[in-house]
């Protein structure tokens, strides 16, 4: 039942994305919620406007991560690079929890591309512990390079 409720919340968040501004980090969103927001946004990257998914993903990049990957235009270039463009408009994804603590969650995210190739990433989400507007919000701190798994026939 909890999973169904979470899926409904995430579904309504995406309806909100389609008709309003981007979802902003807040302490009520858990690590899995953040991951799903980012994955689904990248899957539907150009809805409701070009690169909306990348911008939504950027919203949930941890402040420490933004120092390395930012500003937004640089982040967009990184997402369009060979390593990460796999995530844009992907067909499907599967998530496996690898590690969870009170301040960090690590997932294996397997992605099926439009051309039926499978890759996986290790995706790390951490709670922001520094003071400020983002304190206690879950945000992405690391996404590994993709590992090729194989083709789906």
VENNOR-V862716 format. One record per residue. RES is the residue in one small letter. OMEGA is omega in whole degrees, -180 to 180 (* if undefined). NEAR is the number of other ideal C-beta (glycine too) atoms within 12 Angstrom. D_FIRST is the distance of its C-alpha to the first C-alpha in Angstrom with 1 decimal. Layout:
# VENNOR-V862716
((RES:OMEGA:NEAR:D_FIRST) (RES:OMEGA:NEAR:D_FIRST))
This chain:
# VENNOR-V862716
((x:179:7:0.0) (x:-180:10:3.8) (x:179:11:5.4) (x:179:10:5.1) (x:178:12:6.3) (x:180:21:8.7) (x:177:17:9.9) (x:177:15:10.7) (x:180:22:12.5) (x:178:27:14.3) (x:-179:18:15.2) (x:174:18:16.7) (x:-179:30:18.5) (x:173:29:20.2) (x:178:17:21.3) (x:179:19:22.8) (x:-177:31:24.5) (x:-173:22:26.0) (x:-176:15:27.6) (x:179:15:28.3) (x:178:15:29.1) (x:176:28:27.4) (x:180:34:24.3) (x:176:23:25.8) (x:172:35:24.7) (x:-175:21:23.3) (x:180:19:21.9) (x:178:15:18.5) (x:178:29:17.8) (x:-178:26:16.8) (x:179:38:18.6) (x:177:27:16.1) (x:-179:33:16.0) (x:178:41:19.8) (x:-179:40:20.1) (x:177:35:18.1) (x:-179:43:20.2) (x:-179:48:23.3) (x:-179:39:22.6) (x:177:34:21.7) (x:178:40:24.6) (x:178:40:27.0) (x:-179:31:25.9) (x:-168:28:26.9) (x:-173:31:29.6) (x:177:18:32.0) (x:2:24:29.6) (x:176:21:30.5) (x:-177:18:33.7) (x:178:14:35.3) (x:176:26:33.7) (x:180:30:31.0) (x:178:38:28.6) (x:179:37:31.0) (x:177:31:31.5) (x:178:40:27.7) (x:178:42:27.6) (x:-180:34:30.7) (x:-177:33:29.0) (x:173:43:26.7) (x:-180:40:29.5) (x:179:34:30.3) (x:178:26:33.6) (x:179:19:35.2) (x:-180:26:34.2) (x:177:24:35.6) (x:-178:13:38.9) (x:-172:17:39.2) (x:-174:28:37.6) (x:0:19:38.6) (x:-173:15:39.8) (x:-180:20:37.6) (x:176:15:40.3) (x:178:18:40.6) (x:178:29:36.9) (x:179:26:37.0) (x:180:18:39.8) (x:-179:27:37.9) (x:178:31:34.9) (x:178:22:37.3) (x:-179:19:39.0) (x:-175:15:38.8) (x:-170:19:36.3) (x:-179:31:33.6) (x:174:24:34.4) (x:-177:35:32.3) (x:-178:39:29.2) (x:178:32:30.6) (x:176:27:29.5) (x:-177:33:27.9) (x:-172:23:26.3) (x:174:21:23.2) (x:176:29:21.8) (x:-175:21:19.9) (x:174:27:18.9) (x:177:19:19.4) (x:178:21:19.1) (x:-178:20:22.6) (x:175:18:22.8) (x:170:20:21.0) (x:-178:14:22.9) (x:-178:13:22.5) (x:-178:21:24.6) (x:172:24:24.2) (x:180:31:21.9) (x:-177:27:23.5) (x:166:33:22.1) (x:-178:26:23.7) (x:178:41:23.3) (x:-174:29:24.8) (x:173:36:26.0) (x:-178:25:27.5) (x:178:28:30.4) (x:-179:18:31.9) (x:171:15:34.6) (x:174:16:32.2) (x:-179:22:32.8) (x:176:27:30.2) (x:170:34:30.3) (x:176:29:28.3) (x:168:35:28.3) (x:-171:26:27.4) (x:-177:43:25.7) (x:179:32:25.8) (x:-179:41:24.2) (x:175:33:25.5) (x:177:27:25.3) (x:-176:31:28.5) (x:-180:20:30.5) (x:179:15:33.6) (x:177:9:34.3) (x:-177:11:33.9) (x:-176:14:31.6) (x:-178:27:29.3) (x:180:17:29.0) (x:174:22:25.6) (x:176:32:24.4) (x:-177:38:23.0) (x:-177:43:25.5) (x:177:44:26.7) (x:-177:31:29.6) (x:170:23:30.3) (x:-176:38:29.8) (x:168:20:32.0) (x:-180:17:34.3) (x:172:26:32.9) (x:-179:18:33.4) (x:-179:17:34.2) (x:-179:20:32.3) (x:-180:14:34.0) (x:174:12:34.1) (x:-178:17:31.9) (x:*:6:34.1))
